Structure formats: C-alpha cells, structure tokens
Amino acid sequence: MYGLVDSGAQVNYIAGKLATSLGLDIKELHEAGCRKVRTVDGTLYESSSFTLIKVEDPLSPLRFTLFAHVLYLNGKHQLILGRPLLSQYNPQID
C-alpha cells in the first residue's frame, strides 16, 4: 500500500478497497457533501461516502482521527493525505 502527503489536495482520501480491508466503517454523504475529484492522471472520480481513520503511532504519543472521503481508486496511492492533515497537525516531513 502506498500513501501520499499532498499539500495540493483539499481533503483526505482513502481507496474504498483499502477502507474495506481495514474494516473501517464507511458512511454515505448527503448529496451536498459529495465531491468530484480529478486525479493526476486526469481520471474523474466521485466520492459519495466517507470514513474516519484512527491513526496511532506505537512509538510515540501521536494519536488522532482523520475524516477521509472514500474513492474507488485504481492507482498506486491508496491513501492521500491533504491540507486537513497538514493544517491541523503540522507534521514534520523529511
């Protein structure tokens, strides 16, 4: 599984297949919350569902929950962390 931290992504995304395999609870969005997303290869996807991802680092006290739109992606990157992560947690990326 590959993930990507993308400062240009306005929201966080997770591939539906990954969310399902991790046993995450996927919920439907109301129509007003749906998003259309164009990926770097030009493919247009629509997200009508979301999930909450609990993140825990066993080597540090880092623990938080992320809201992520669920997309049924076919590409290499199955998790895209965007501006919400960067603005809320200001991670140090090397």
Number of C-alpha atoms within 10 A of each C-alpha: 7 9 13 14 15 15 15 9 15 13 18 21 27 24 19 23 15 17 22 11 8 10 9 15 11 16 13 14 15 9 10 7 12 15 17 11 17 11 12 7 7 8 9 10 14 14 20 18 19 24 20 17 16 11 11 12 9 8 6 7 8 9 10 12 11 16 16 24 26 26 24 16 18 10 10 10 14 20 22 19 21 19 17 17 20 15 10 9 10 10 9 6 6 3
